[in-house]
Amino acid sequence: MELKPQFKEFLGAIRPTDAQKENWRSSSTTLRNRLSQDDDLKGLVVSTFLQGSVRRSTAVRPLGDKRPDVDIVVVTNIDSTTESARDAMDRFIPFLKKWYPGKWRPQGRSFGIEMSLVDMDLVITALPSDQNSRDFMTRLYRSQAVETLDTLEEARSWRLNEDWRPFVPSPFGDSRQVVELADAPREKWQPNPLWLPDRDADGWGRTHPLAQIQWTAAKNRANDGNYVDIVRAIKWWRQTNSDSLPKYPKGYPLEHMIGHVLQDGTTSMAQGVVQVFESMRDTWALLAAAGMKPRLADHGVPEHDVLKRLAVDDFKAFHAAAESAAETARDALLSQDAQESAGLWRELFGSRFPVPGPQGGDRARSSFTAPAQAAVPSTTGRFA
């Protein structure tokens, strides 16, 4: 069974809570405001924006004492052709010492900031050096489409377009139509990724977080809003079954794998989960059997393999787990008994997947209405 009511409840139980959302919103807003007002940095900072699973609406609720993660990208006008990666990152150390003493740490390609309720990654980037590209990308990065705090789930109208505006409800209660826009022409933004400093290698590499956000938004629209929830569900499967799964893939590489195999047109969570697991099984069966792994190009920087760091042994173990999950998910979908179906879904997703009541699940509800009182036998003898 598809168990649509149960999937809806399940998704509500694995999304970040309202309190967690408010924590990353307030923490990231404070960081961004401090950056824009810092005397030493405000001349360098062109824009700041959110990226990562929070921005793409693919984050799941952390387990135990783990905190939500939020990534803040800082777009600068640093010239990556003349300044070293280390020098570029070092420019931000006085700022971190001032505002986050004892809470920050240098990482290879970012700075980690550990707060009491949220973990933040501060990602320093530089605009492309070509002036024409830089001018257009500066306008785009300073637009509301990029700087908005709205996630893809909260803003279904979102497009990568400098003319996009978030929907603001009228105080008078009247409804306004959201203006439908297209994404900006790909030839303007796709060839112009940001440059990302790597402290360990002391070099610069290309990165294009906007392309990942745009691709995710388009994929979600092509699947009636189900894509981000399917990602969440399978991330939860990964998290719930971590003891029996390899450490990798997880996070964005896993999300990318899901997007790679999910067929457009999915209108059901249950069917989408089944299709993803079965496609993972079938698409990569020959590679796993041959002791190889797939190569998946990054959406924004095609020369980057998203699975580059995934070990072959981990891929093979993951593939075997996906094959087993595909069988369980198919059995859950085909079962005509709501209790049995829910039990199979719970094998995949754990106890947060609810069990329907006796008349729950996908069964059509009866139109019968119980009488208000017991029937009284007729005394006319008409039907004697």
C-alpha positions as CSV (number, residue, x, y, z in Angstrom):
1,M,0.0,0.0,0.0
2,E,1.0,3.6,-0.6
3,L,-0.2,4.6,2.9
4,K,-0.3,8.3,2.0
5,P,-1.6,9.5,5.4
6,Q,1.2,7.5,7.1
7,F,3.9,8.9,4.8
8,K,2.6,12.4,5.4
9,E,2.9,11.9,9.2
10,F,6.3,10.2,8.8
11,L,7.7,13.1,6.8
12,G,6.4,15.5,9.5
13,A,8.3,13.5,12.1
14,I,11.7,13.6,10.3
15,R,11.7,17.2,9.1
16,P,13.7,19.7,11.2
17,T,11.5,21.1,13.9
18,D,10.2,24.7,13.9
19,A,12.6,25.4,16.8
20,Q,15.6,24.0,14.8
21,K,14.6,26.1,11.7
22,E,14.4,29.2,13.9
23,N,17.8,28.5,15.3
24,W,19.6,28.2,12.0
25,R,17.7,31.2,10.7
26,S,18.7,33.4,13.6
27,S,22.3,32.2,13.8
28,S,22.9,32.5,10.0
29,T,21.2,35.9,9.9
30,T,23.4,37.2,12.7
31,L,26.6,35.9,11.0
32,R,25.6,37.4,7.7
33,N,24.8,40.8,9.3
34,R,28.1,40.8,11.1
35,L,30.0,40.1,7.9
36,S,28.2,42.9,6.0
37,Q,29.0,45.4,8.8
38,D,32.6,44.4,9.5
39,D,35.0,47.3,8.7
40,D,37.7,45.0,7.4
41,L,35.5,42.7,5.3
42,K,32.6,44.8,4.0
43,G,34.6,46.0,1.1
44,L,35.4,42.4,0.1
45,V,32.0,40.8,0.7
46,V,29.7,41.0,-2.3
47,S,26.9,38.8,-1.0
48,T,26.1,36.0,1.4
49,F,23.6,33.2,1.0
50,L,22.5,29.8,2.3
51,Q,23.3,26.6,0.6
52,G,23.3,22.9,1.6
53,S,20.5,20.6,2.5
54,V,18.8,23.3,4.6
55,R,18.5,25.6,1.6
56,R,17.5,22.7,-0.7
57,S,14.9,21.4,1.8
58,T,16.5,18.0,1.9
59,A,17.7,18.1,5.6
60,V,16.4,15.6,8.1
61,R,15.9,16.0,11.8
62,P,19.2,15.3,13.7
63,L,19.3,12.3,16.0
64,G,20.4,12.5,19.6
65,D,22.5,15.4,20.6
66,K,23.5,16.3,17.0
67,R,22.8,19.9,15.9
68,P,21.4,21.1,12.5
69,D,24.1,22.1,10.0
70,V,23.8,25.2,7.9
71,D,26.2,26.4,5.2
72,I,26.7,30.1,4.6
73,V,28.5,31.0,1.4
74,V,30.4,34.3,1.3
75,V,30.9,35.7,-2.2
76,T,33.8,38.0,-2.4
77,N,35.5,40.2,-5.0
78,I,38.9,38.7,-4.1
79,D,41.0,38.0,-7.2
80,S,41.7,34.3,-7.3
81,T,44.3,34.8,-10.0
82,T,46.6,36.9,-7.8
83,E,45.8,35.9,-4.2
84,S,46.6,32.6,-2.7
85,A,43.9,30.4,-1.2
86,R,45.4,30.6,2.3
87,D,45.7,34.3,2.2
88,A,42.1,34.6,1.1
89,M,40.9,32.5,4.0
90,D,43.2,34.1,6.5
91,R,41.4,37.5,5.8
92,F,38.4,36.1,7.8
93,I,40.3,34.9,10.9
94,P,40.3,38.3,12.8
95,F,36.5,38.4,12.2
96,L,36.1,34.9,13.6
97,K,38.3,35.6,16.6
98,K,36.3,38.7,17.4
99,W,32.8,37.3,17.1
100,Y,33.2,33.5,17.7
101,P,36.1,33.1,20.1
102,G,36.7,29.4,20.9
103,K,33.8,28.4,18.7
104,W,35.5,28.3,15.2
105,R,38.0,26.0,13.6
106,P,39.7,26.1,10.2
107,Q,38.7,23.4,7.7
108,G,40.2,22.5,4.3
109,R,37.6,24.5,2.3
110,S,35.6,26.4,5.0
111,F,35.5,27.5,8.6
112,G,33.4,25.5,11.1
113,I,31.5,27.5,13.7
114,E,30.1,25.4,16.6
115,M,27.2,27.1,18.4
116,S,25.1,25.6,21.2
117,L,22.1,24.9,19.0
118,V,23.5,24.8,15.4
119,D,26.7,24.1,13.5
120,M,27.6,26.5,10.7
121,D,30.1,26.2,7.9
122,L,31.4,29.5,6.6
123,V,32.4,28.9,2.9
124,I,34.6,31.6,1.4
125,T,34.4,32.1,-2.4
126,A,35.5,34.5,-5.1
127,L,33.7,35.8,-8.2
128,P,34.9,34.8,-11.7
129,S,37.7,37.1,-12.9
130,D,36.1,37.9,-16.3
131,Q,34.6,41.4,-15.8
132,N,31.5,40.8,-17.9
133,S,30.7,37.6,-16.1
134,R,31.5,39.2,-12.8
135,D,29.0,42.1,-13.4
136,F,26.1,39.8,-14.2
137,M,26.9,37.3,-11.4
138,T,27.2,40.2,-8.9
139,R,23.7,41.3,-9.7
140,L,22.4,37.7,-9.4
141,Y,24.2,37.0,-6.1
142,R,22.8,40.3,-4.7
143,S,19.2,39.4,-5.8
144,Q,16.5,38.2,-3.4
145,A,16.5,34.9,-5.3
146,V,19.9,34.2,-3.9
147,E,19.9,36.0,-0.6
148,T,16.5,34.8,0.5
149,L,16.1,32.7,3.7
150,D,13.2,30.8,2.1
151,T,13.9,27.1,1.5
152,L,12.8,25.4,-1.7
153,E,9.9,23.8,0.2
154,E,8.7,27.2,1.5
155,A,9.0,28.9,-1.8
156,R,7.7,26.6,-4.5
157,S,7.7,29.6,-7.0
158,W,11.4,30.1,-6.6
159,R,13.5,30.5,-9.7
160,L,17.2,31.4,-10.2
161,N,16.3,34.8,-11.6
162,E,17.2,38.2,-10.3
163,D,13.6,39.4,-10.8
164,W,12.2,36.8,-8.4
165,R,10.6,38.0,-5.3
166,P,9.3,36.0,-2.3
167,F,5.5,35.9,-1.8
168,V,4.4,38.3,1.0
169,P,0.8,37.8,2.2
170,S,-1.2,41.0,2.1
171,P,-2.2,42.4,5.5
172,F,-5.7,43.0,4.0
173,G,-6.2,39.3,3.5
174,D,-6.5,39.4,-0.3
175,S,-4.6,36.8,-2.3
176,R,-2.1,37.7,-4.9
177,Q,-1.0,35.6,-7.8
178,V,2.7,34.7,-7.7
179,V,4.3,35.9,-10.9
180,E,5.6,32.8,-12.8
181,L,9.2,33.3,-13.9
182,A,11.7,31.1,-15.7
183,D,15.2,30.6,-14.5
184,A,17.7,33.0,-15.9
185,P,19.2,31.8,-19.2
186,R,21.7,29.1,-18.4
187,E,24.3,30.5,-20.7
188,K,24.6,33.5,-18.4
189,W,25.1,31.8,-15.1
190,Q,26.0,28.1,-15.8
191,P,29.5,28.8,-17.2
192,N,30.4,31.2,-14.3
193,P,31.0,29.2,-11.1
194,L,32.6,30.6,-8.0
195,W,36.2,29.9,-7.0
196,L,36.7,28.1,-3.8
197,P,39.9,28.2,-1.8
198,D,41.4,25.0,-0.5
199,R,43.7,25.7,2.5
200,D,45.3,22.2,2.5
201,A,46.2,22.3,-1.2
202,D,46.7,26.1,-1.2
203,G,44.9,26.4,-4.5
204,W,41.5,27.4,-5.9
205,G,38.9,25.1,-7.4
206,R,35.5,25.8,-9.1
207,T,32.2,25.4,-7.2
208,H,28.6,26.2,-8.2
209,P,26.2,25.9,-5.3
210,L,23.6,27.9,-7.3
211,A,23.5,25.2,-9.9
212,Q,22.8,22.6,-7.3
213,I,19.9,24.7,-5.8
214,Q,18.5,25.4,-9.3
215,W,18.7,21.7,-10.3
216,T,17.0,20.6,-7.1
217,A,14.2,23.1,-7.6
218,A,13.5,22.0,-11.1
219,K,13.7,18.3,-10.2
220,N,11.2,18.9,-7.4
221,R,8.8,20.6,-9.7
222,A,9.1,17.8,-12.2
223,N,8.0,15.4,-9.4
224,D,5.0,17.3,-8.0
225,G,7.1,18.4,-5.0
226,N,7.9,14.8,-4.0
227,Y,11.6,14.9,-4.8
228,V,12.9,16.6,-1.7
229,D,10.7,14.4,0.5
230,I,12.0,11.2,-1.2
231,V,15.5,12.4,-0.5
232,R,14.5,13.0,3.1
233,A,13.0,9.6,3.4
234,I,16.0,7.8,2.0
235,K,18.4,9.9,4.1
236,W,16.4,8.8,7.1
237,W,16.7,5.2,6.0
238,R,20.4,5.8,5.8
239,Q,20.5,7.3,9.2
240,T,18.2,4.8,10.9
241,N,20.2,1.8,9.5
242,S,23.7,3.3,10.0
243,D,24.9,0.3,12.0
244,S,24.4,-2.0,9.0
245,L,25.4,0.4,6.3
246,P,28.8,1.6,5.3
247,K,29.8,5.1,6.5
248,Y,29.5,6.4,3.0
249,P,27.8,7.6,0.8
250,K,25.8,10.0,2.9
251,G,24.9,13.7,2.8
252,Y,25.1,15.4,-0.6
253,P,26.6,12.4,-2.5
254,L,23.6,10.3,-1.4
255,E,21.2,13.0,-2.4
256,H,22.9,13.3,-5.8
257,M,22.6,9.5,-6.3
258,I,18.9,9.7,-5.6
259,G,18.3,12.6,-8.0
260,H,20.3,10.7,-10.7
261,V,18.0,7.7,-10.7
262,L,14.6,9.2,-9.8
263,Q,12.4,9.4,-12.9
264,D,10.4,12.5,-13.4
265,G,6.7,12.4,-13.0
266,T,6.6,10.8,-9.6
267,T,3.4,11.6,-7.8
268,S,3.6,9.2,-4.9
269,M,6.1,8.9,-2.0
270,A,5.8,5.1,-1.8
271,Q,6.2,4.6,-5.5
272,G,9.1,7.1,-5.7
273,V,10.9,5.3,-2.9
274,V,10.4,1.9,-4.6
275,Q,11.6,3.3,-7.9
276,V,14.7,4.9,-6.5
277,F,15.8,1.7,-4.7
278,E,15.1,-0.5,-7.6
279,S,16.8,1.9,-10.0
280,M,19.9,2.0,-7.8
281,R,19.9,-1.8,-7.8
282,D,19.5,-2.2,-11.5
283,T,21.5,0.8,-12.8
284,W,24.6,-0.1,-10.9
285,A,24.4,-3.9,-10.7
286,L,27.1,-4.5,-13.3
287,L,29.5,-2.0,-11.8
288,A,29.1,-3.4,-8.3
289,A,29.6,-7.0,-9.6
290,A,32.7,-5.8,-11.4
291,G,34.2,-4.1,-8.3
292,M,33.7,-0.7,-9.8
293,K,31.7,2.4,-8.9
294,P,29.7,5.0,-10.9
295,R,31.0,8.5,-11.9
296,L,28.4,11.2,-11.3
297,A,29.1,14.7,-12.6
298,D,28.4,17.6,-10.4
299,H,25.4,19.7,-11.7
300,G,27.4,22.9,-11.6
301,V,31.0,21.8,-12.3
302,P,30.8,18.7,-14.6
303,E,34.4,17.8,-14.3
304,H,33.9,17.1,-10.6
305,D,32.9,13.6,-9.7
306,V,30.5,13.7,-6.8
307,L,31.5,10.2,-5.8
308,K,35.2,10.7,-6.2
309,R,35.9,10.0,-2.5
310,L,33.6,7.0,-2.3
311,A,35.6,3.8,-1.8
312,V,34.6,0.9,-4.1
313,D,34.0,-1.4,-1.1
314,D,31.7,1.1,0.4
315,F,29.8,1.4,-2.8
316,K,29.4,-2.3,-3.1
317,A,28.1,-2.6,0.4
318,F,25.7,0.3,-0.2
319,H,24.5,-1.3,-3.4
320,A,23.8,-4.6,-1.6
321,A,21.8,-2.6,1.0
322,A,19.8,-0.8,-1.6
323,E,19.0,-4.1,-3.3
324,S,17.6,-5.5,0.0
325,A,15.7,-2.2,0.6
326,A,14.2,-2.4,-2.9
327,E,12.7,-5.8,-2.1
328,T,11.3,-4.7,1.2
329,A,9.9,-1.5,-0.3
330,R,8.3,-3.4,-3.2
331,D,6.6,-5.8,-0.8
332,A,5.4,-2.9,1.3
333,L,3.8,-1.3,-1.8
334,L,2.2,-4.4,-3.1
335,S,0.8,-5.5,0.2
336,Q,-3.0,-5.1,0.4
337,D,-3.0,-5.3,4.2
338,A,-2.4,-1.9,5.9
339,Q,-0.9,-3.4,9.0
340,E,1.5,-5.6,7.0
341,S,2.4,-2.8,4.6
342,A,3.2,-0.4,7.5
343,G,5.3,-3.1,9.2
344,L,7.4,-3.4,6.0
345,W,7.8,0.3,5.7
346,R,8.9,0.4,9.4
347,E,11.6,-2.1,8.6
348,L,13.0,0.5,6.2
349,F,12.3,3.7,8.1
350,G,12.1,2.7,11.8
351,S,9.5,3.5,14.4
352,R,8.8,7.0,13.2
353,F,6.8,5.5,10.4
354,P,3.3,5.2,12.0
355,V,1.0,2.2,12.0
356,P,-2.5,2.9,10.7
357,G,-5.5,2.1,12.7
358,P,-7.9,-0.8,11.9
359,Q,-9.6,1.1,9.1
360,G,-6.5,3.2,8.1
361,G,-4.2,3.0,5.2
362,D,-5.4,3.5,1.6
363,R,-8.7,1.7,2.1
364,A,-11.7,3.7,0.8
365,R,-13.7,4.9,3.8
366,S,-17.3,3.7,4.1
367,S,-20.1,6.2,3.7
368,F,-22.1,4.4,6.3
369,T,-23.2,6.5,9.2
370,A,-23.9,4.8,12.5
371,P,-27.5,5.4,13.8
372,A,-28.0,7.7,16.7
373,Q,-30.0,5.1,18.7
374,A,-31.0,1.5,18.4
375,A,-33.8,0.6,15.9
376,V,-37.3,0.0,17.3
377,P,-39.2,-2.9,15.8
378,S,-42.4,-2.0,13.9
379,T,-45.7,-2.8,15.6
380,T,-47.9,-2.6,12.5
381,G,-47.3,-6.2,11.5
382,R,-46.9,-5.0,7.9
383,F,-44.0,-7.4,7.1
384,A,-45.2,-10.3,9.2
